[in-house]
Amino acid sequence: MTQVGPLRVTAHNGAQAEYLVRSRAQQRGISLVGVEVTEAGGGSWFVTVEVEDDEAGKIAAAALDEDTTVMHFRNHPHR
């Protein structure tokens, strides 16, 4: 097993920080064995993840601490 982190995640609480990291990992095809969350202050959390050794190389490219791509749509046309 390999531990990676801490990753800094902005969230309302520790449970949401864990959910965000688990969700991003799942979206990127990474299986997490364990997750540890500690408060980092200022509305952010430190998240350390544990993965199988063969998945450790994927973590850096997966950017689990970053938001997924957000698409912005205009609600009103230009006038």
All heavy atoms as a GROMACS GRO file, in nm:
protein
  600
    1MET      N    1   0.083  -0.118   0.000
    1MET     CA    2   0.000   0.000   0.000
    1MET      C    3   0.088   0.125   0.000
    1MET      O    4   0.193   0.127   0.060
    1MET     CB    5  -0.089   0.005   0.124
    1MET     CG    6  -0.182  -0.110   0.143
    1MET     SD    7  -0.310  -0.107   0.021
    1MET     CE    8  -0.385  -0.262   0.058
    2THR      N    9   0.038   0.229  -0.067
    2THR     CA   10   0.108   0.356  -0.075
    2THR      C   11   0.017   0.467  -0.027
    2THR      O   12  -0.099   0.473  -0.068
    2THR     CB   13   0.151   0.385  -0.220
    2THR    OG1   14   0.237   0.281  -0.266
    2THR    CG2   15   0.222   0.518  -0.231
    3GLN      N   16   0.068   0.553   0.060
    3GLN     CA   17  -0.008   0.670   0.104
    3GLN      C   18   0.035   0.790   0.022
    3GLN      O   19   0.155   0.810  -0.001
    3GLN     CB   20   0.014   0.698   0.252
    3GLN     CG   21  -0.059   0.603   0.342
    3GLN     CD   22  -0.059   0.651   0.485
    3GLN    OE1   23   0.027   0.728   0.526
    3GLN    NE2   24  -0.156   0.606   0.562
    4VAL      N   25  -0.062   0.868  -0.022
    4VAL     CA   26  -0.035   0.987  -0.101
    4VAL      C   27  -0.105   1.105  -0.035
    4VAL      O   28  -0.222   1.098  -0.002
    4VAL     CB   29  -0.086   0.971  -0.246
    4VAL    CG1   30  -0.058   1.095  -0.327
    4VAL    CG2   31  -0.024   0.848  -0.312
    5GLY      N   32  -0.032   1.212  -0.017
    5GLY     CA   33  -0.093   1.331   0.042
    5GLY      C   34   0.002   1.394   0.140
    5GLY      O   35   0.117   1.355   0.152
    6PRO      N   36  -0.047   1.493   0.208
    6PRO     CA   37  -0.185   1.537   0.207
    6PRO      C   38  -0.219   1.622   0.086
    6PRO      O   39  -0.138   1.700   0.039
    6PRO     CB   40  -0.199   1.617   0.336
    6PRO     CG   41  -0.062   1.671   0.361
    6PRO     CD   42   0.033   1.567   0.306
    7LEU      N   43  -0.340   1.603   0.037
    7LEU     CA   44  -0.396   1.684  -0.070
    7LEU      C   45  -0.481   1.791  -0.002
    7LEU      O   46  -0.553   1.762   0.092
    7LEU     CB   47  -0.484   1.599  -0.161
    7LEU     CG   48  -0.421   1.470  -0.215
    7LEU    CD1   49  -0.527   1.385  -0.281
    7LEU    CD2   50  -0.310   1.504  -0.313
    8ARG      N   51  -0.475   1.913  -0.048
    8ARG     CA   52  -0.556   2.021   0.012
    8ARG      C   53  -0.683   2.038  -0.070
    8ARG      O   54  -0.678   2.061  -0.190
    8ARG     CB   55  -0.477   2.151   0.016
    8ARG     CG   56  -0.546   2.257   0.097
    8ARG     CD   57  -0.461   2.384   0.104
    8ARG     NE   58  -0.510   2.465   0.213
    8ARG     CZ   59  -0.440   2.500   0.318
    8ARG    NH1   60  -0.315   2.462   0.330
    8ARG    NH2   61  -0.493   2.574   0.413
    9VAL      N   62  -0.798   2.024  -0.002
    9VAL     CA   63  -0.928   2.029  -0.068
    9VAL      C   64  -1.015   2.132   0.002
    9VAL      O   65  -1.024   2.133   0.125
    9VAL     CB   66  -0.996   1.890  -0.061
    9VAL    CG1   67  -1.134   1.894  -0.121
    9VAL    CG2   68  -0.910   1.785  -0.130
   10THR      N   69  -1.080   2.217  -0.075
   10THR     CA   70  -1.175   2.314  -0.020
   10THR      C   71  -1.311   2.247  -0.010
   10THR      O   72  -1.360   2.191  -0.107
   10THR     CB   73  -1.184   2.438  -0.110
   10THR    OG1   74  -1.055   2.496  -0.121
   10THR    CG2   75  -1.281   2.540  -0.053
   11ALA      N   76  -1.370   2.251   0.110
   11ALA     CA   77  -1.500   2.186   0.133
   11ALA      C   78  -1.565   2.248   0.256
   11ALA      O   79  -1.500   2.315   0.335
   11ALA     CB   80  -1.480   2.037   0.153
   12HIS      N   81  -1.696   2.222   0.271
   12HIS     CA   82  -1.770   2.274   0.386
   12HIS      C   83  -1.734   2.202   0.515
   12HIS      O   84  -1.738   2.260   0.623
   12HIS     CB   85  -1.921   2.262   0.363
   12HIS     CG   86  -1.969   2.349   0.251
   12HIS    ND1   87  -1.973   2.487   0.259
   12HIS    CD2   88  -2.015   2.319   0.128
   12HIS    CE1   89  -2.018   2.537   0.147
   12HIS    NE2   90  -2.045   2.438   0.065
   13ASN      N   91  -1.701   2.072   0.503
   13ASN     CA   92  -1.666   1.993   0.620
   13ASN      C   93  -1.581   1.873   0.577
   13ASN      O   94  -1.560   1.852   0.457
   13ASN     CB   95  -1.791   1.948   0.696
   13ASN     CG   96  -1.888   1.872   0.608
   13ASN    OD1   97  -1.851   1.784   0.532
   13ASN    ND2   98  -2.016   1.907   0.618
   14GLY      N   99  -1.533   1.797   0.674
   14GLY     CA  100  -1.447   1.684   0.645
   14GLY      C  101  -1.515   1.576   0.562
   14GLY      O  102  -1.453   1.516   0.473
   15ALA      N  103  -1.642   1.552   0.589
   15ALA     CA  104  -1.716   1.450   0.513
   15ALA      C  105  -1.727   1.489   0.366
   15ALA      O  106  -1.712   1.404   0.277
   15ALA     CB  107  -1.854   1.430   0.574
   16GLN      N  108  -1.750   1.617   0.340
   16GLN     CA  109  -1.759   1.660   0.201
   16GLN      C  110  -1.622   1.650   0.133
   16GLN      O  111  -1.614   1.611   0.016
   16GLN     CB  112  -1.812   1.803   0.190
   16GLN     CG  113  -1.830   1.846   0.044
   16GLN     CD  114  -1.866   1.991   0.027
   16GLN    OE1  115  -1.820   2.076   0.103
   16GLN    NE2  116  -1.946   2.020  -0.073
   17ALA      N  117  -1.516   1.684   0.204
   17ALA     CA  118  -1.381   1.672   0.147
   17ALA      C  119  -1.352   1.528   0.109
   17ALA      O  120  -1.300   1.500   0.000
   17ALA     CB  121  -1.277   1.723   0.247
   18GLU      N  122  -1.388   1.434   0.196
   18GLU     CA  123  -1.368   1.292   0.165
   18GLU      C  124  -1.452   1.252   0.044
   18GLU      O  125  -1.403   1.183  -0.046
   18GLU     CB  126  -1.404   1.205   0.285
   18GLU     CG  127  -1.385   1.057   0.255
   18GLU     CD  128  -1.412   0.967   0.374
   18GLU    OE1  129  -1.424   1.018   0.487
   18GLU    OE2  130  -1.420   0.844   0.353
   19TYR      N  131  -1.576   1.294   0.042
   19TYR     CA  132  -1.664   1.261  -0.070
   19TYR      C  133  -1.606   1.313  -0.202
   19TYR      O  134  -1.605   1.242  -0.304
   19TYR     CB  135  -1.804   1.319  -0.048
   19TYR     CG  136  -1.890   1.308  -0.171
   19TYR    CD1  137  -1.952   1.188  -0.203
   19TYR    CD2  138  -1.906   1.416  -0.257
   19TYR    CE1  139  -2.030   1.176  -0.318
   19TYR    CE2  140  -1.983   1.405  -0.371
   19TYR     CZ  141  -2.045   1.285  -0.402
   19TYR     OH  142  -2.120   1.274  -0.516
   20LEU      N  143  -1.558   1.438  -0.202
   20LEU     CA  144  -1.502   1.496  -0.324
   20LEU      C  145  -1.383   1.416  -0.375
   20LEU      O  146  -1.373   1.386  -0.495
   20LEU     CB  147  -1.461   1.641  -0.300
   20LEU     CG  148  -1.575   1.741  -0.281
   20LEU    CD1  149  -1.520   1.876  -0.234
   20LEU    CD2  150  -1.655   1.756  -0.408
   21VAL      N  151  -1.292   1.379  -0.285
   21VAL     CA  152  -1.174   1.304  -0.326
   21VAL      C  153  -1.213   1.165  -0.375
   21VAL      O  154  -1.164   1.118  -0.478
   21VAL     CB  155  -1.070   1.298  -0.213
   21VAL    CG1  156  -0.959   1.200  -0.245
   21VAL    CG2  157  -1.013   1.437  -0.188
   22ARG      N  158  -1.302   1.096  -0.302
   22ARG     CA  159  -1.346   0.963  -0.347
   22ARG      C  160  -1.416   0.970  -0.483
   22ARG      O  161  -1.394   0.887  -0.570
   22ARG     CB  162  -1.440   0.901  -0.243
   22ARG     CG  163  -1.368   0.850  -0.120
   22ARG     CD  164  -1.466   0.773  -0.029
   22ARG     NE  165  -1.402   0.728   0.091
   22ARG     CZ  166  -1.328   0.616   0.099
   22ARG    NH1  167  -1.309   0.541  -0.007
   22ARG    NH2  168  -1.273   0.582   0.214
   23SER      N  169  -1.499   1.071  -0.501
   23SER     CA  170  -1.570   1.088  -0.627
   23SER      C  171  -1.474   1.114  -0.742
   23SER      O  172  -1.486   1.053  -0.849
   23SER     CB  173  -1.670   1.203  -0.614
   23SER     OG  174  -1.734   1.229  -0.735
   24ARG      N  175  -1.380   1.203  -0.722
   24ARG     CA  176  -1.281   1.232  -0.826
   24ARG      C  177  -1.197   1.109  -0.859
   24ARG      O  178  -1.166   1.085  -0.976
   24ARG     CB  179  -1.193   1.348  -0.783
   24ARG     CG  180  -1.268   1.479  -0.776
   24ARG     CD  181  -1.186   1.589  -0.714
   24ARG     NE  182  -1.270   1.707  -0.692
   24ARG     CZ  183  -1.239   1.806  -0.613
   24ARG    NH1  184  -1.125   1.806  -0.547
   24ARG    NH2  185  -1.322   1.908  -0.600
   25ALA      N  186  -1.160   1.033  -0.757
   25ALA     CA  187  -1.083   0.911  -0.781
   25ALA      C  188  -1.164   0.813  -0.866
   25ALA      O  189  -1.113   0.755  -0.962
   25ALA     CB  190  -1.044   0.846  -0.649
   26GLN      N  191  -1.289   0.795  -0.831
   26GLN     CA  192  -1.375   0.704  -0.905
   26GLN      C  193  -1.390   0.750  -1.050
   26GLN      O  194  -1.383   0.670  -1.143
   26GLN     CB  195  -1.511   0.693  -0.839
   26GLN     CG  196  -1.603   0.593  -0.906
   26GLN     CD  197  -1.737   0.583  -0.836
   26GLN    OE1  198  -1.776   0.671  -0.758
   26GLN    NE2  199  -1.808   0.476  -0.861
   27GLN      N  200  -1.410   0.879  -1.071
   27GLN     CA  201  -1.422   0.934  -1.206
   27GLN      C  202  -1.297   0.909  -1.289
   27GLN      O  203  -1.305   0.894  -1.410
   27GLN     CB  204  -1.447   1.085  -1.201
   27GLN     CG  205  -1.583   1.123  -1.149
   27GLN     CD  206  -1.592   1.274  -1.125
   27GLN    OE1  207  -1.495   1.350  -1.145
   27GLN    NE2  208  -1.709   1.319  -1.080
   28ARG      N  209  -1.183   0.903  -1.223
   28ARG     CA  210  -1.056   0.886  -1.293
   28ARG      C  211  -1.005   0.741  -1.291
   28ARG      O  212  -0.892   0.714  -1.328
   28ARG     CB  213  -0.954   0.982  -1.233
   28ARG     CG  214  -0.990   1.128  -1.263
   28ARG     CD  215  -0.917   1.222  -1.170
   28ARG     NE  216  -0.935   1.362  -1.206
   28ARG     CZ  217  -1.030   1.441  -1.158
   28ARG    NH1  218  -1.118   1.395  -1.071
   28ARG    NH2  219  -1.039   1.567  -1.195
   29GLY      N  220  -1.088   0.650  -1.243
   29GLY     CA  221  -1.054   0.508  -1.247
   29GLY      C  222  -0.953   0.464  -1.143
   29GLY      O  223  -0.879   0.368  -1.166
   30ILE      N  224  -0.948   0.530  -1.029
   30ILE     CA  225  -0.853   0.495  -0.924
   30ILE      C  226  -0.930   0.440  -0.804
   30ILE      O  227  -1.025   0.503  -0.756
   30ILE     CB  228  -0.771   0.618  -0.880
   30ILE    CG1  229  -0.688   0.667  -0.999
   30ILE    CG2  230  -0.682   0.585  -0.761
   30ILE    CD1  231  -0.618   0.797  -0.974
   31SER      N  232  -0.888   0.325  -0.757
   31SER     CA  233  -0.951   0.263  -0.640
   31SER      C  234  -0.877   0.303  -0.514
   31SER      O  235  -0.757   0.278  -0.502
   31SER     CB  236  -0.949   0.110  -0.654
   31SER     OG  237  -1.022   0.071  -0.767
   32LEU      N  238  -0.948   0.367  -0.422
   32LEU     CA  239  -0.887   0.406  -0.296
   32LEU      C  240  -0.908   0.297  -0.193
   32LEU      O  241  -1.017   0.243  -0.181
   32LEU     CB  242  -0.950   0.536  -0.246
   32LEU     CG  243  -0.938   0.658  -0.338
   32LEU    CD1  244  -1.005   0.778  -0.274
   32LEU    CD2  245  -0.793   0.688  -0.369
   33VAL      N  246  -0.804   0.267  -0.118
   33VAL     CA  247  -0.813   0.169  -0.010
   33VAL      C  248  -0.856   0.237   0.118
   33VAL      O  249  -0.934   0.184   0.196
   33VAL     CB  250  -0.678   0.096   0.009
   33VAL    CG1  251  -0.682   0.002   0.126
   33VAL    CG2  252  -0.640   0.024  -0.120
   34GLY      N  253  -0.806   0.359   0.141
   34GLY     CA  254  -0.838   0.433   0.262
   34GLY      C  255  -0.825   0.582   0.240
   34GLY      O  256  -0.757   0.627   0.149
   35VAL      N  257  -0.894   0.658   0.325
   35VAL     CA  258  -0.891   0.805   0.318
   35VAL      C  259  -0.885   0.859   0.460
   35VAL      O  260  -0.960   0.816   0.547
   35VAL     CB  261  -1.016   0.860   0.247
   35VAL    CG1  262  -1.014   1.013   0.247
   35VAL    CG2  263  -1.028   0.807   0.106
   36GLU      N  264  -0.794   0.954   0.484
   36GLU     CA  265  -0.783   1.021   0.614
   36GLU      C  266  -0.797   1.170   0.592
   36GLU      O  267  -0.733   1.227   0.504
   36GLU     CB  268  -0.647   0.991   0.677
   36GLU     CG  269  -0.627   1.054   0.812
   36GLU     CD  270  -0.490   1.024   0.868
   36GLU    OE1  271  -0.446   0.909   0.859
   36GLU    OE2  272  -0.427   1.118   0.921
   37VAL      N  273  -0.884   1.236   0.670
   37VAL     CA  274  -0.912   1.378   0.653
   37VAL      C  275  -0.880   1.451   0.783
   37VAL      O  276  -0.919   1.408   0.891
   37VAL     CB  277  -1.061   1.399   0.618
   37VAL    CG1  278  -1.090   1.548   0.601
   37VAL    CG2  279  -1.099   1.322   0.493
   38THR      N  280  -0.807   1.563   0.772
   38THR     CA  281  -0.780   1.649   0.887
   38THR      C  282  -0.803   1.794   0.845
   38THR      O  283  -0.785   1.830   0.729
   38THR     CB  284  -0.636   1.634   0.940
   38THR    OG1  285  -0.544   1.661   0.833
   38THR    CG2  286  -0.610   1.496   0.994
   39GLU      N  287  -0.844   1.876   0.940
   39GLU     CA  288  -0.873   2.016   0.910
   39GLU      C  289  -0.745   2.092   0.878
   39GLU      O  290  -0.643   2.078   0.946
   39GLU     CB  291  -0.944   2.081   1.030
   39GLU     CG  292  -0.999   2.216   0.997
   39GLU     CD  293  -1.091   2.270   1.107
   39GLU    OE1  294  -1.110   2.202   1.208
   39GLU    OE2  295  -1.141   2.381   1.088
   40ALA      N  296  -0.752   2.175   0.774
   40ALA     CA  297  -0.637   2.256   0.733
   40ALA      C  298  -0.659   2.403   0.762
   40ALA      O  299  -0.568   2.483   0.750
   40ALA     CB  300  -0.609   2.236   0.584
   41GLY      N  301  -0.783   2.441   0.800
   41GLY     CA  302  -0.814   2.580   0.829
   41GLY      C  303  -0.857   2.656   0.705
   41GLY      O  304  -0.827   2.617   0.593
   42GLY      N  305  -0.930   2.763   0.727
   42GLY     CA  306  -0.972   2.847   0.616
   42GLY      C  307  -1.068   2.779   0.519
   42GLY      O  308  -1.067   2.810   0.400
   43GLY      N  309  -1.147   2.684   0.568
   43GLY     CA  310  -1.242   2.616   0.481
   43GLY      C  311  -1.181   2.509   0.394
   43GLY      O  312  -1.240   2.466   0.296
   44SER      N  313  -1.061   2.466   0.429
   44SER     CA  314  -0.998   2.359   0.352
   44SER      C  315  -0.957   2.244   0.443
   44SER      O  316  -0.951   2.258   0.565
   44SER     CB  317  -0.877   2.412   0.274
   44SER     OG  318  -0.778   2.459   0.361
   45TRP      N  319  -0.931   2.132   0.381
   45TRP     CA  320  -0.903   2.007   0.453
   45TRP      C  321  -0.786   1.937   0.388
   45TRP      O  322  -0.768   1.943   0.266
   45TRP     CB  323  -1.026   1.916   0.448
   45TRP     CG  324  -1.145   1.983   0.508
   45TRP    CD1  325  -1.229   2.072   0.447
   45TRP    CD2  326  -1.189   1.974   0.643
   45TRP    NE1  327  -1.322   2.117   0.536
   45TRP    CE2  328  -1.301   2.058   0.657
   45TRP    CE3  329  -1.146   1.901   0.753
   45TRP    CZ2  330  -1.370   2.073   0.777
   45TRP    CZ3  331  -1.214   1.915   0.871
   45TRP    CH2  332  -1.324   1.999   0.883
   46PHE      N  333  -0.704   1.871   0.471
   46PHE     CA  334  -0.596   1.788   0.420
   46PHE      C  335  -0.650   1.646   0.409
   46PHE      O  336  -0.705   1.592   0.504
   46PHE     CB  337  -0.475   1.787   0.514
   46PHE     CG  338  -0.398   1.916   0.514
   46PHE    CD1  339  -0.366   1.978   0.634
   46PHE    CD2  340  -0.354   1.974   0.396
   46PHE    CE1  341  -0.294   2.096   0.636
   46PHE    CE2  342  -0.283   2.093   0.397
   46PHE     CZ  343  -0.252   2.153   0.517
   47VAL      N  344  -0.636   1.588   0.291
   47VAL     CA  345  -0.684   1.452   0.267
   47VAL      C  346  -0.566   1.367   0.223
   47VAL      O  347  -0.496   1.400   0.127
   47VAL     CB  348  -0.794   1.450   0.158
   47VAL    CG1  349  -0.845   1.309   0.137
   47VAL    CG2  350  -0.908   1.543   0.196
   48THR      N  351  -0.542   1.259   0.296
   48THR     CA  352  -0.439   1.162   0.260
   48THR      C  353  -0.510   1.035   0.215
   48THR      O  354  -0.600   0.987   0.284
   48THR     CB  355  -0.347   1.132   0.380
   48THR    OG1  356  -0.289   1.256   0.425
   48THR    CG2  357  -0.237   1.035   0.342
   49VAL      N  358  -0.471   0.984   0.098
   49VAL     CA  359  -0.534   0.864   0.045
   49VAL      C  360  -0.436   0.749   0.045
   49VAL      O  361  -0.315   0.768   0.037
   49VAL     CB  362  -0.590   0.887  -0.098
   49VAL    CG1  363  -0.697   0.994  -0.097
   49VAL    CG2  364  -0.480   0.923  -0.195
   50GLU      N  365  -0.490   0.630   0.055
   50GLU     CA  366  -0.411   0.508   0.049
   50GLU      C  367  -0.458   0.428  -0.071
   50GLU      O  368  -0.578   0.408  -0.090
   50GLU     CB  369  -0.428   0.427   0.177
   50GLU     CG  370  -0.333   0.310   0.188
   50GLU     CD  371  -0.341   0.243   0.324
   50GLU    OE1  372  -0.437   0.267   0.398
   50GLU    OE2  373  -0.250   0.164   0.353
   51VAL      N  374  -0.362   0.387  -0.155
   51VAL     CA  375  -0.393   0.311  -0.276
   51VAL      C  376  -0.301   0.190  -0.285
   51VAL      O  377  -0.196   0.185  -0.219
   51VAL     CB  378  -0.377   0.397  -0.404
   51VAL    CG1  379  -0.477   0.511  -0.406
   51VAL    CG2  380  -0.237   0.450  -0.418
   52GLU      N  381  -0.340   0.096  -0.368
   52GLU     CA  382  -0.252  -0.017  -0.398
   52GLU      C  383  -0.127   0.038  -0.466
   52GLU      O  384  -0.132   0.139  -0.536
   52GLU     CB  385  -0.322  -0.117  -0.490
   52GLU     CG  386  -0.445  -0.182  -0.431
   52GLU     CD  387  -0.414  -0.282  -0.321
   52GLU    OE1  388  -0.298  -0.327  -0.311
   52GLU    OE2  389  -0.506  -0.315  -0.245
   53ASP      N  390  -0.013  -0.029  -0.447
   53ASP     CA  391   0.113   0.020  -0.502
   53ASP      C  392   0.107   0.043  -0.653
   53ASP      O  393   0.164   0.140  -0.702
   53ASP     CB  394   0.226  -0.078  -0.469
   53ASP     CG  395   0.258  -0.080  -0.320
   53ASP    OD1  396   0.233   0.021  -0.252
   53ASP    OD2  397   0.308  -0.184  -0.272
   54ASP      N  398   0.037  -0.043  -0.726
   54ASP     CA  399   0.032  -0.028  -0.872
   54ASP      C  400  -0.053   0.091  -0.917
   54ASP      O  401  -0.047   0.132  -1.031
   54ASP     CB  402  -0.016  -0.156  -0.939
   54ASP     CG  403  -0.155  -0.199  -0.894
   54ASP    OD1  404  -0.199  -0.159  -0.786
   54ASP    OD2  405  -0.220  -0.275  -0.970
   55GLU      N  406  -0.132   0.151  -0.828
   55GLU     CA  407  -0.214   0.267  -0.860
   55GLU      C  408  -0.146   0.398  -0.821
   55GLU      O  409  -0.191   0.505  -0.861
   55GLU     CB  410  -0.350   0.258  -0.788
   55GLU     CG  411  -0.430   0.136  -0.826
   55GLU     CD  412  -0.557   0.173  -0.899
   55GLU    OE1  413  -0.625   0.265  -0.856
   55GLU    OE2  414  -0.584   0.107  -1.000
   56ALA      N  415  -0.039   0.391  -0.745
   56ALA     CA  416   0.026   0.511  -0.692
   56ALA      C  417   0.071   0.606  -0.802
   56ALA      O  418   0.062   0.727  -0.787
   56ALA     CB  419   0.144   0.472  -0.603
   57GLY      N  420   0.118   0.552  -0.912
   57GLY     CA  421   0.164   0.636  -1.023
   57GLY      C  422   0.054   0.716  -1.088
   57GLY      O  423   0.079   0.818  -1.152
   58LYS      N  424  -0.070   0.673  -1.075
   58LYS     CA  425  -0.182   0.742  -1.137
   58LYS      C  426  -0.228   0.865  -1.058
   58LYS      O  427  -0.294   0.953  -1.112
   58LYS     CB  428  -0.303   0.648  -1.147
   58LYS     CG  429  -0.282   0.528  -1.235
   58LYS     CD  430  -0.410   0.445  -1.232
   58LYS     CE  431  -0.396   0.314  -1.304
   58LYS     NZ  432  -0.522   0.236  -1.294
   59ILE      N  433  -0.194   0.871  -0.929
   59ILE     CA  434  -0.246   0.976  -0.841
   59ILE      C  435  -0.205   1.116  -0.887
   59ILE      O  436  -0.288   1.206  -0.892
   59ILE     CB  437  -0.202   0.952  -0.695
   59ILE    CG1  438  -0.269   0.826  -0.641
   59ILE    CG2  439  -0.234   1.072  -0.608
   59ILE    CD1  440  -0.416   0.839  -0.614
   60ALA      N  441  -0.078   1.136  -0.922
   60ALA     CA  442  -0.033   1.270  -0.961
   60ALA      C  443  -0.108   1.320  -1.084
   60ALA      O  444  -0.151   1.435  -1.088
   60ALA     CB  445   0.117   1.268  -0.987
   61ALA      N  446  -0.127   1.235  -1.182
   61ALA     CA  447  -0.197   1.275  -1.304
   61ALA      C  448  -0.346   1.293  -1.279
   61ALA      O  449  -0.413   1.368  -1.351
   61ALA     CB  450  -0.175   1.170  -1.413
   62ALA      N  451  -0.400   1.228  -1.177
   62ALA     CA  452  -0.544   1.233  -1.151
   62ALA      C  453  -0.587   1.364  -1.088
   62ALA      O  454  -0.703   1.402  -1.097
   62ALA     CB  455  -0.585   1.117  -1.061
   63ALA      N  456  -0.496   1.436  -1.024
   63ALA     CA  457  -0.526   1.564  -0.961
   63ALA      C  458  -0.652   1.556  -0.875
   63ALA      O  459  -0.748   1.630  -0.896
   63ALA     CB  460  -0.539   1.674  -1.067
   64LEU      N  461  -0.652   1.468  -0.776
   64LEU     CA  462  -0.769   1.448  -0.692
   64LEU      C  463  -0.801   1.569  -0.606
   64LEU      O  464  -0.912   1.581  -0.555
   64LEU     CB  465  -0.748   1.325  -0.601
   64LEU     CG  466  -0.727   1.193  -0.672
   64LEU    CD1  467  -0.709   1.082  -0.569
   64LEU    CD2  468  -0.841   1.161  -0.766
   65ASP      N  469  -0.705   1.660  -0.591
   65ASP     CA  470  -0.730   1.778  -0.509
   65ASP      C  471  -0.782   1.895  -0.591
   65ASP      O  472  -0.812   2.000  -0.537
   65ASP     CB  473  -0.602   1.820  -0.435
   65ASP     CG  474  -0.484   1.841  -0.528
   65ASP    OD1  475  -0.488   1.791  -0.642
   65ASP    OD2  476  -0.388   1.906  -0.486
   66GLU      N  477  -0.800   1.876  -0.721
   66GLU     CA  478  -0.848   1.983  -0.808
   66GLU      C  479  -0.990   1.955  -0.853
   66GLU      O  480  -1.030   1.840  -0.866
   66GLU     CB  481  -0.758   1.998  -0.930
   66GLU     CG  482  -0.617   2.040  -0.895
   66GLU     CD  483  -0.529   2.049  -1.018
   66GLU    OE1  484  -0.581   2.044  -1.131
   66GLU    OE2  485  -0.408   2.061  -1.001
   67ASP      N  486  -1.062   2.061  -0.879
   67ASP     CA  487  -1.198   2.046  -0.931
   67ASP      C  488  -1.194   1.984  -1.069
   67ASP      O  489  -1.100   2.006  -1.146
   67ASP     CB  490  -1.268   2.181  -0.941
   67ASP     CG  491  -1.305   2.237  -0.806
   67ASP    OD1  492  -1.322   2.157  -0.712
   67ASP    OD2  493  -1.315   2.359  -0.794
   68THR      N  494  -1.299   1.910  -1.100
   68THR     CA  495  -1.313   1.860  -1.235
   68THR      C  496  -1.347   1.977  -1.325
   68THR      O  497  -1.382   2.086  -1.280
   68THR     CB  498  -1.425   1.754  -1.243
   68THR    OG1  499  -1.543   1.810  -1.189
   68THR    CG2  500  -1.388   1.630  -1.165
   69THR      N  501  -1.339   1.959  -1.454
   69THR     CA  502  -1.366   2.065  -1.549
   69THR      C  503  -1.508   2.116  -1.532
   69THR      O  504  -1.602   2.038  -1.525
   69THR     CB  505  -1.346   2.014  -1.692
   69THR    OG1  506  -1.212   1.966  -1.704
   69THR    CG2  507  -1.369   2.124  -1.793
   70VAL      N  508  -1.521   2.245  -1.526
   70VAL     CA  509  -1.652   2.308  -1.512
   70VAL      C  510  -1.684   2.379  -1.642
   70VAL      O  511  -1.603   2.453  -1.696
   70VAL     CB  512  -1.652   2.410  -1.395
   70VAL    CG1  513  -1.785   2.482  -1.389
   70VAL    CG2  514  -1.620   2.341  -1.266
   71MET      N  515  -1.803   2.353  -1.693
   71MET     CA  516  -1.847   2.420  -1.815
   71MET      C  517  -1.942   2.533  -1.775
   71MET      O  518  -2.036   2.512  -1.699
   71MET     CB  519  -1.917   2.321  -1.907
   71MET     CG  520  -1.827   2.209  -1.951
   71MET     SD  521  -1.911   2.092  -2.057
   71MET     CE  522  -1.930   2.190  -2.203
   72HIS      N  523  -1.915   2.652  -1.825
   72HIS     CA  524  -1.999   2.767  -1.794
   72HIS      C  525  -2.088   2.796  -1.915
   72HIS      O  526  -2.041   2.808  -2.027
   72HIS     CB  527  -1.914   2.889  -1.762
   72HIS     CG  528  -1.830   2.870  -1.641
   72HIS    ND1  529  -1.878   2.887  -1.514
   72HIS    CD2  530  -1.700   2.833  -1.626
   72HIS    CE1  531  -1.783   2.862  -1.427
   72HIS    NE2  532  -1.674   2.829  -1.493
   73PHE      N  533  -2.216   2.805  -1.890
   73PHE     CA  534  -2.312   2.836  -1.994
   73PHE      C  535  -2.372   2.972  -1.966
   73PHE      O  536  -2.403   3.004  -1.852
   73PHE     CB  537  -2.424   2.731  -1.999
   73PHE     CG  538  -2.374   2.594  -2.033
   73PHE    CD1  539  -2.352   2.501  -1.934
   73PHE    CD2  540  -2.348   2.559  -2.164
   73PHE    CE1  541  -2.305   2.374  -1.965
   73PHE    CE2  542  -2.301   2.433  -2.195
   73PHE     CZ  543  -2.280   2.340  -2.096
   74ARG      N  544  -2.392   3.047  -2.069
   74ARG     CA  545  -2.454   3.177  -2.052
   74ARG      C  546  -2.604   3.158  -2.039
   74ARG      O  547  -2.667   3.091  -2.119
   74ARG     CB  548  -2.425   3.266  -2.172
   74ARG     CG  549  -2.280   3.305  -2.178
   74ARG     CD  550  -2.258   3.404  -2.288
   74ARG     NE  551  -2.115   3.432  -2.296
   74ARG     CZ  552  -2.056   3.482  -2.400
   74ARG    NH1  553  -2.126   3.513  -2.507
   74ARG    NH2  554  -1.927   3.503  -2.399
   75ASN      N  555  -2.660   3.222  -1.939
   75ASN     CA  556  -2.804   3.213  -1.919
   75ASN      C  557  -2.881   3.311  -2.006
   75ASN      O  558  -2.997   3.291  -2.037
   75ASN     CB  559  -2.839   3.240  -1.772
   75ASN     CG  560  -2.789   3.129  -1.682
   75ASN    OD1  561  -2.775   3.016  -1.726
   75ASN    ND2  562  -2.761   3.163  -1.557
   76HIS      N  563  -2.814   3.420  -2.045
   76HIS     CA  564  -2.881   3.523  -2.123
   76HIS      C  565  -2.794   3.560  -2.244
   76HIS      O  566  -2.674   3.579  -2.231
   76HIS     CB  567  -2.904   3.648  -2.039
   76HIS     CG  568  -2.981   3.621  -1.914
   76HIS    ND1  569  -3.116   3.597  -1.914
   76HIS    CD2  570  -2.942   3.611  -1.785
   76HIS    CE1  571  -3.157   3.574  -1.791
   76HIS    NE2  572  -3.052   3.582  -1.711
   77PRO      N  573  -2.855   3.572  -2.359
   77PRO     CA  574  -2.777   3.614  -2.477
   77PRO      C  575  -2.737   3.761  -2.466
   77PRO      O  576  -2.801   3.839  -2.395
   77PRO     CB  577  -2.874   3.591  -2.593
   77PRO     CG  578  -3.010   3.595  -2.532
   77PRO     CD  579  -2.994   3.548  -2.389
   78HIS      N  580  -2.630   3.797  -2.536
   78HIS     CA  581  -2.588   3.938  -2.539
   78HIS      C  582  -2.694   4.021  -2.609
   78HIS      O  583  -2.759   3.975  -2.701
   78HIS     CB  584  -2.455   3.952  -2.614
   78HIS     CG  585  -2.339   3.902  -2.536
   78HIS    ND1  586  -2.293   3.965  -2.424
   78HIS    CD2  587  -2.260   3.793  -2.554
   78HIS    CE1  588  -2.190   3.898  -2.376
   78HIS    NE2  589  -2.168   3.794  -2.454
   79ARG      N  590  -2.707   4.143  -2.567
   79ARG     CA  591  -2.806   4.233  -2.630
   79ARG      C  592  -2.737   4.345  -2.700
   79ARG      O  593  -2.637   4.390  -2.671
   79ARG     CB  594  -2.900   4.288  -2.524
   79ARG     CG  595  -2.979   4.175  -2.466
   79ARG     CD  596  -3.068   4.227  -2.359
   79ARG     NE  597  -3.124   4.109  -2.292
   79ARG     CZ  598  -3.237   4.107  -2.231
   79ARG    NH1  599  -3.309   4.214  -2.224
   79ARG    NH2  600  -3.280   3.999  -2.175
   0.00000   0.00000   0.00000
